Amino acid sequence: MQSVLTILALLALSGLLVAAVTDVKARIIQNRVVIAVAVLGLALQVASRGATAWVSIAAAIAIFLPLAVLAEAKIFGGGDAKLIAAASLLVAPQNVVALLINISLAGGLMSCAYIVAHALKNPNALFLSRTGGGSATEHGSAIPGDGALMPYAVAIFAGATYSILTEVLTCSSATSCLS
């Protein structure tokens, strides 16, 4: 049974990797990839938790709803919202908060890298003239690509990978991780 769970987790991580690569290349997360990750996550939950898999589904819905509101307000990407909810199905319900923290930390590190890369590329863009006026859009965006969106699927992949590896390593020393 453990080998089936490992295969499901690896396939789901492969789906997250595909989402990250396509997000970097085209700034889009394809619905079919999100659906594949979600289906693999559901299979993982049913295989490992049986009848209590509904708790994971409820957690995924609870994660998706506020992120969908942010996506509708154009504060957050819709594909990112769906992918985070799908990724939450890849960990035990008690590890969902840790998953969200890991994704957030990875996103924060990516943001710092983006700011540094942009500062190296265009040092004056981060420091607007106080006397000359103007706006950030006149002088360039504070992120690389002059307003290009950050491919957050990379952070989702990194956070989920760390969370899943942590869960697997913790479970490998336990007799059962099905609780």
ZASE-413813 format. One record per residue (C-alpha): x, y, z; residue in one letter. Coordinates in Angstrom, 1 decimal. Example, Ala and Ser with C-alpha at 12.3 -4.5 7.8 and 13.67 -1.06 7.14 Angstrom:
ZASE-413813
R,12.3,-4.5,7.8,a;
R,13.7,-1.1,7.1,s;
end
This chain:
ZASE-413813
R,0.0,0.0,0.0,m;
R,2.9,2.4,0.8,q;
R,4.2,2.0,-2.8,s;
R,0.8,3.1,-4.2,v;
R,0.8,6.2,-2.0,l;
R,4.3,7.0,-3.1,t;
R,3.5,6.6,-6.7,i;
R,0.4,8.8,-6.3,l;
R,2.4,11.5,-4.5,a;
R,5.2,11.4,-7.1,l;
R,2.6,11.8,-9.9,l;
R,1.0,14.7,-8.2,a;
R,4.3,16.4,-7.6,l;
R,5.0,15.9,-11.3,s;
R,1.8,17.7,-12.1,g;
R,2.8,20.5,-9.8,l;
R,6.2,20.7,-11.6,l;
R,4.4,20.9,-15.0,v;
R,2.2,23.7,-13.6,a;
R,5.3,25.5,-12.4,a;
R,7.1,25.2,-15.7,v;
R,4.1,26.4,-17.7,t;
R,3.6,29.2,-15.3,d;
R,7.2,30.4,-15.8,v;
R,6.9,30.1,-19.6,k;
R,3.4,31.4,-20.3,a;
R,2.2,32.8,-16.9,r;
R,-0.8,30.4,-17.0,i;
R,-1.8,27.3,-15.0,i;
R,-3.8,24.9,-17.2,q;
R,-7.0,23.6,-15.7,n;
R,-6.3,20.1,-16.8,r;
R,-3.1,20.1,-14.7,v;
R,-5.0,21.4,-11.7,v;
R,-7.7,18.7,-12.2,i;
R,-5.0,16.0,-12.5,a;
R,-3.3,17.2,-9.3,v;
R,-6.7,17.3,-7.5,a;
R,-7.7,13.8,-8.7,v;
R,-4.4,12.4,-7.6,l;
R,-4.8,14.1,-4.3,g;
R,-8.2,12.7,-3.8,l;
R,-7.0,9.2,-4.7,a;
R,-4.1,9.7,-2.2,l;
R,-6.6,10.8,0.5,q;
R,-9.0,7.9,-0.2,v;
R,-6.2,5.4,-0.3,a;
R,-4.6,6.6,2.9,s;
R,-7.6,7.8,5.0,r;
R,-10.6,6.0,3.5,g;
R,-13.9,7.4,4.9,a;
R,-12.2,10.4,6.5,t;
R,-11.0,11.8,3.2,a;
R,-14.0,14.2,3.4,w;
R,-12.0,16.2,5.9,v;
R,-9.3,16.9,3.2,s;
R,-12.0,17.8,0.7,i;
R,-13.5,20.3,3.2,a;
R,-10.1,21.8,3.9,a;
R,-9.5,22.2,0.1,a;
R,-12.9,24.0,-0.3,i;
R,-12.1,26.2,2.8,a;
R,-8.8,27.2,1.2,i;
R,-10.3,27.7,-2.3,f;
R,-13.2,30.0,-1.4,l;
R,-11.2,33.0,0.1,p;
R,-8.5,32.6,-2.6,l;
R,-11.3,32.6,-5.3,a;
R,-12.5,35.9,-3.8,v;
R,-9.0,37.4,-4.0,l;
R,-8.7,36.1,-7.6,a;
R,-12.0,37.7,-8.6,e;
R,-10.7,41.0,-7.2,a;
R,-7.5,40.5,-9.3,k;
R,-5.4,40.4,-6.2,i;
R,-4.4,36.8,-6.7,f;
R,-4.2,34.5,-9.7,g;
R,-7.2,32.2,-10.4,g;
R,-4.9,29.3,-11.4,g;
R,-2.8,29.8,-8.3,d;
R,-6.0,29.7,-6.1,a;
R,-7.1,26.4,-7.8,k;
R,-3.6,24.9,-7.6,l;
R,-3.2,25.7,-3.9,i;
R,-6.5,24.1,-3.2,a;
R,-5.6,21.0,-5.2,a;
R,-2.2,20.8,-3.5,a;
R,-3.9,20.8,-0.1,s;
R,-5.3,17.4,-1.0,l;
R,-1.7,16.0,-1.2,l;
R,-1.1,16.3,2.6,v;
R,-2.9,15.0,5.7,a;
R,-5.5,17.4,6.9,p;
R,-3.5,18.2,10.0,q;
R,-0.6,19.3,7.8,n;
R,-2.5,21.7,5.6,v;
R,-1.6,24.8,7.6,v;
R,2.1,23.8,7.4,a;
R,1.6,23.4,3.6,l;
R,0.2,26.9,3.4,l;
R,3.0,28.3,5.5,i;
R,5.6,26.5,3.3,n;
R,4.0,27.9,0.1,i;
R,4.0,31.4,1.6,s;
R,7.6,31.2,2.7,l;
R,8.6,30.0,-0.8,a;
R,6.6,32.8,-2.3,g;
R,8.3,35.3,0.0,g;
R,11.7,34.0,-1.0,l;
R,10.7,34.3,-4.7,m;
R,9.5,37.9,-4.1,s;
R,12.8,38.8,-2.5,c;
R,14.7,37.2,-5.5,a;
R,12.5,39.2,-7.9,y;
R,13.1,42.5,-6.2,i;
R,16.9,41.9,-6.0,v;
R,17.0,40.8,-9.7,a;
R,15.0,43.9,-10.7,h;
R,17.3,46.2,-8.6,a;
R,20.3,44.7,-10.3,l;
R,18.7,45.1,-13.7,k;
R,17.4,48.7,-13.1,n;
R,18.8,50.2,-9.9,p;
R,17.0,53.5,-10.3,n;
R,13.5,52.0,-10.7,a;
R,13.3,51.2,-6.9,l;
R,14.2,54.7,-5.8,f;
R,11.8,57.3,-7.2,l;
R,12.8,60.9,-7.1,s;
R,11.2,62.8,-4.2,r;
R,11.6,66.1,-5.9,t;
R,10.9,65.1,-9.5,g;
R,7.5,63.5,-8.7,g;
R,6.2,60.8,-10.9,g;
R,4.8,57.4,-10.2,s;
R,6.1,53.9,-10.1,a;
R,4.6,53.2,-13.5,t;
R,6.4,56.1,-15.1,e;
R,9.7,54.8,-13.7,h;
R,9.1,51.1,-14.1,g;
R,7.6,48.5,-11.9,s;
R,9.2,47.3,-8.7,a;
R,9.2,43.7,-10.0,i;
R,11.2,42.3,-12.9,p;
R,9.5,42.4,-16.2,g;
R,8.0,45.8,-15.6,d;
R,4.7,44.5,-14.2,g;
R,4.9,40.9,-15.2,a;
R,3.3,38.6,-12.7,l;
R,5.4,36.4,-10.6,m;
R,4.9,32.7,-11.5,p;
R,3.5,31.6,-8.1,y;
R,3.1,28.0,-9.2,a;
R,6.9,27.7,-8.6,v;
R,6.3,28.6,-4.9,a;
R,3.3,26.2,-4.8,i;
R,5.5,23.4,-6.1,f;
R,8.4,24.2,-3.7,a;
R,6.1,24.5,-0.7,g;
R,4.2,21.3,-1.6,a;
R,7.4,19.4,-2.3,t;
R,8.8,20.3,1.1,y;
R,5.5,19.5,2.9,s;
R,5.2,16.1,1.2,i;
R,8.8,15.2,1.8,l;
R,8.5,16.2,5.4,t;
R,5.3,14.1,5.8,e;
R,6.9,11.1,4.0,v;
R,10.0,11.2,6.2,l;
R,7.9,11.5,9.3,t;
R,5.7,8.6,8.2,c;
R,8.6,6.4,7.3,s;
R,9.6,6.2,11.0,s;
R,6.0,5.6,12.1,a;
R,4.2,2.3,12.0,t;
R,1.2,3.9,10.3,s;
R,0.5,7.3,8.9,c;
R,-3.1,6.7,8.2,l;
R,-4.5,8.5,11.2,s;
end
